[in-house]
Amino acid sequence: MHPFPRATFIALALSACSAYGGSSMERADVPMRDDMGRDVGTLVLTNTAGGLMLGGVVRGLPPGMHGIHLHTTGRCEAPFESAGPHWNPMSRKHGLQNPEGPHLGDMPNVNVSADGSAMVSLVTAGGTLRGRDALLDSDGAAVVIHMSADDNRSDPAGNSGSRIACGVVRG
């Protein structure tokens, strides 16, 4: 169990959104499930001035560093290939450290602690939920957590391994 109750964490995430300059409080919930269909937490996507903030707590995952990305399709059928590729409306290369990148769906790795939980608080390099450079379109979007750390350079997915958790973005 994470030290913050869900309601407290959402309040903290929305407060952090304001700190990032967010003016629109539009948000989308992302209920996350592992490949066995178990609930591993709910993340929240919120518009900010510089991109999308992803916040929340996940649990029941293997300890260590894991890649986490926004994907183009709102489907999460194990093994989660149904979520499609990374969200990349600007047709860039993968990786936060790639000179030809990043995809808008690329995010820093998330560190899962020894108890299997992680507090997620990440911001994309741009985009919005709806409107210009929108994540949400006719087939939705998904958040995917990968088995391994993203190397932040290799195209198309940073060598981050299999997809171990997925959530459909619900706005």
C-alpha positions in Angstrom: 0.0 0.0 0.0 1.3 3.4 -0.9 1.6 6.1 1.9 -0.8 8.4 0.0 -4.6 7.6 -0.2 -5.8 7.9 -3.8 -7.8 11.1 -3.2 -4.8 12.8 -1.5 -2.6 11.8 -4.4 -5.0 13.1 -7.0 -5.1 16.4 -5.1 -1.2 16.5 -5.1 -1.1 15.7 -8.8 -3.5 18.5 -9.7 -1.5 20.8 -7.5 1.6 19.8 -9.3 -0.2 20.4 -12.6 -0.7 24.0 -11.5 3.0 24.2 -10.7 3.8 23.2 -14.3 1.7 26.1 -15.5 -1.5 24.1 -16.3 -4.5 26.3 -17.0 -6.9 23.7 -18.2 -8.0 21.2 -15.6 -9.2 18.8 -18.3 -8.2 15.3 -17.2 -8.5 11.7 -18.1 -8.5 8.7 -15.8 -6.4 5.7 -16.8 -7.3 2.5 -14.9 -4.2 0.2 -15.3 -4.2 -3.6 -15.5 -1.5 -6.2 -15.7 -1.4 -9.0 -18.3 -3.5 -11.2 -15.9 -6.2 -8.5 -15.8 -5.4 -7.5 -12.2 -5.9 -3.8 -11.1 -2.5 -2.2 -10.6 -3.8 1.3 -9.9 -5.3 4.4 -11.7 -3.2 7.1 -13.3 -4.5 10.5 -14.3 -3.6 12.5 -17.4 -4.0 16.3 -17.1 -3.3 19.1 -19.5 -0.5 21.4 -18.6 1.0 24.4 -20.4 4.0 22.3 -21.6 2.3 19.0 -22.3 0.4 16.3 -20.4 1.1 15.4 -16.8 0.7 11.7 -15.9 0.3 11.1 -12.2 -0.9 8.4 -9.8 0.3 5.3 -8.0 0.8 1.8 -9.5 1.3 -1.3 -7.5 1.9 -5.0 -8.0 4.7 -4.6 -10.6 8.2 -6.0 -10.6 10.7 -3.8 -8.7 13.1 -1.8 -10.8 13.1 0.7 -13.6 10.4 0.5 -16.3 9.7 2.3 -19.5 6.3 4.0 -19.6 4.8 5.5 -22.7 1.6 6.9 -24.2 0.4 4.7 -27.1 -1.9 5.6 -30.0 -4.8 3.1 -29.6 -7.3 2.8 -26.7 -7.1 -1.0 -26.5 -5.4 -3.1 -23.8 -5.7 -6.8 -24.7 -2.8 -8.8 -23.3 0.0 -8.8 -24.3 -1.0 -5.2 -25.0 0.2 -5.0 -28.6 -3.4 -3.8 -29.3 -2.3 -0.4 -27.8 -0.3 0.2 -31.0 2.9 2.2 -31.3 4.0 5.2 -29.2 2.0 8.4 -29.7 4.1 10.3 -32.3 2.1 13.0 -34.1 5.2 14.9 -35.1 6.9 11.8 -36.8 10.0 12.0 -34.7 12.4 9.3 -33.5 12.0 7.6 -30.1 13.9 8.7 -27.1 14.2 11.7 -24.7 18.0 11.6 -25.4 17.7 11.0 -29.2 18.6 14.2 -31.2 15.8 13.3 -33.7 13.3 12.7 -30.9 11.3 12.4 -28.9 7.9 11.0 -29.6 5.2 12.9 -27.6 4.4 9.6 -26.0 8.0 9.2 -24.6 8.4 9.7 -20.9 11.1 9.2 -18.3 11.4 5.7 -16.7 9.4 5.0 -13.6 11.1 3.3 -10.6 9.1 0.6 -8.9 10.2 0.0 -5.3 10.9 -3.3 -3.6 7.2 -3.5 -2.5 6.0 -3.3 -6.1 4.7 0.2 -6.0 5.6 3.5 -7.7 4.5 7.0 -7.5 4.2 8.3 -11.1 4.6 12.1 -11.7 5.8 12.7 -15.3 5.2 15.3 -18.0 5.3 14.8 -21.8 7.3 17.1 -24.1 4.1 18.5 -25.6 0.5 17.7 -26.7 -2.9 17.9 -25.2 -5.8 15.6 -24.4 -8.0 17.2 -27.1 -7.4 20.0 -29.7 -4.0 20.7 -31.3 -1.6 17.8 -31.1 -4.3 15.8 -29.3 -3.7 12.4 -27.7 -7.3 11.4 -27.8 -8.7 10.7 -31.3 -11.4 8.4 -32.7 -9.6 5.2 -31.5 -8.5 6.6 -28.1 -5.1 6.1 -26.5 -3.4 4.0 -23.8 -0.7 4.2 -21.2 1.7 1.2 -21.3 4.3 0.1 -18.7 7.1 -2.0 -20.1 9.2 -4.8 -18.4 12.5 -3.0 -18.6 14.0 0.5 -18.5 13.8 2.6 -21.7 17.3 3.5 -22.9 15.9 6.8 -24.2 17.6 6.5 -27.6 16.7 3.3 -29.5 13.9 3.6 -32.1 11.1 2.7 -32.0 10.6 1.8 -28.2 13.9 2.2 -26.3 14.5 -1.5 -25.9 12.1 -1.4 -23.0 10.9 -5.0 -23.4 7.5 -6.6 -23.2 4.4 -4.7 -22.2 3.4 -5.6 -18.6 0.6 -3.2 -17.8 -1.8 -1.2 -19.8 -4.6 1.3 -19.3 -7.1 2.8 -21.7 -7.3 6.6 -21.4 -10.8 7.6 -20.4 -11.6 11.3 -20.7 
